[in-house]
Amino acid sequence: MAAIVSIHSYRGGTGKSNLTANIAYQLASTGKRVAVIDTDIQSPGIHVIFNVQQDANLPCLNDYLWRKCEIEEAVVEVDVTMAEGMNKLFLIPSSTNTGDIARIINDGYNVELLSEGFERLCEKLSLDFLLIDTHPGLNEETLLSIAVSDKLLVILRPDQQDFEGSSITLRVASRLQVEHIAVVINKIPASLNLEALKGDVESAYGHPVAAMFPHSDDLMLLGSKEVFSKRYPGHQFTREITTLSNYISQV
Amino acid sequence: MFFDKIRRYLLPVAIFSLLYGGLNFLLSGLVLPGADFTTFRPQLLIPVVFGLVVNPWVGGIIAMAGNFFGDFLLDYGLYFWPWSIANFFIGFIPGMVAWWGIRNIKKVNEFIMVLVFVFLGNAIAMFIGFTTHVMLHGDATLLYVLRTFYVPGVISNSYILMLLLPPVLVLLKYLKLNIETRAMFLFLLFSLGVLTIVVAAVFWSQFNSLTNLIANQRIENGYDVLQQMIAHLFNWIGVALLVILIAAGSLGYYFSNRFMKPVMQLAEAANLLKQGQWEEKSRISIPRVNDEMTSLIQLFNNMATEVYQREARMSSEIEQLKLSIDKKKEDKIVKEITETDFFRKLEEKSNKIRKGKNR
């Protein structure tokens, strides 16, 4: 049975899409069937990391939400060089067309369609994991994504606003009875003590910290262009991504 | 004790003693024209270098054994034996700087100390040599010998060592080149080079006219006049060497204070900054001279202060971060989200899904 994993951050710029892409790649490289759905309809971005060119003629998530197509028609196979034992990686992109984005924001859509889409995707693609790259904040589609998820990763940077916002997300997620909730801390300044930070966050939230990523400008620059862990399999960042994807497959 | 000091170096001692003696034999013709005793002896480098780099005993033994060997080659036998004893000090005395903790030259005062001990080694060794020689053979008065042969001998030896020793020590990494030692080293080479040219020119013109006068029998006792002239010339070379040593030392000190010290201070402060241990009191004091170095120090001081303050600000912000999650504000927001119809429906829906999965 497929596990639906929401990856969320309360504010933008936490590196959520980047981490999602890397987790997806790592899961797929261990032979899992993985799809990533970009529900960040207002500001889609994960396709850039996967180097997926958007074709205006091909259906995407927006077309499904406007009932123009079935969800499985919007699936794109990500062209990652296949390592041995690696499974396919699927992406359901959102439209980057500004007109489409404006229309979604103005007219809205039936949020219920999203959860139906998730279920159908899991079934049609016989997925092991469906990763949902959510929109920052707690709007309706994000709340819905969390509500239907088996697992939730909350990504935050160690700063005041992320700290407060993530606390809200975690409380709401607990209300929605998400089974496995974990925190991921990204862009940690080199001056911070990782162990102490982990202890502080875990005791403040009452949820485990599944992974911690120290900040690096170089990494962020490279990481937004391609799947970093694929390019640099021996890097410390990649090791932490592996830890995180193992955590997701095991809990 | 001394055997312990040389046991490990028996082979090099043997080889270099033979080399020293061999060079004494081969270069014995390298006499200053007209001055019997004043030979140029670049082979002196061997015992001096061993004395400095290995230890005094090794340097001393090489000079002593080598001199015996050279005398043997020159067919002197043991006639000049006090000279071999005296030679010991040429290698031994410079090596004594190690007793004051100088194992290599990194600073201008170490540089000067080594040169002074090299000079002392020659002065003492040759004094012992000449006095014992006069006492044993008594063919001239001590004062005459000292004035005519000793002073030129010491000066020519000091000159050749001051010229040749520093480059060899650089090659052997005994002399570490940095701003101050480099300045002193280059100045030393340059001034000794100029001195050599001047002396050669003076000597050549004087010597030629003197030999002409002697040849034409215009002067009586021409030999004595030549000796006096050479002694006179060497006195001036001695004065020039002293001036050069003082000037090189001053130049070294100048570079040390003006450049080396601030560079070291900057490096130390930068290291403190890197380790996060820099404080306001680590600011480097501004030199009175106002030049590029002063600007650099000022710039660094200002930069370090800014980094320090920024870090202090950041760490206090991180401190705050840990403390404040505003419970009341948070409760209010959570309530706003969860008390909507949409959320209630979502809760029901999620309930249904969870139950469905558990079945």
Interface residues (C-beta under 8 A of the other chain):
Chain A: M1 S115 L138 E140 L143 L144 A147 V148 D150 P158 D159 Q160 F163 E164 S167 I168 R171 V172 R175 L176 Q177 E179 P189 S191 L192 D200 A204
Chain B: E311 M314 S315 E317 I318 Q320 L321 K322 S324 I325 D326 K329 E330 I333 V334 I337 T338 F342 F343 L346 E347 K349 S350 N351 I353 R354 K357
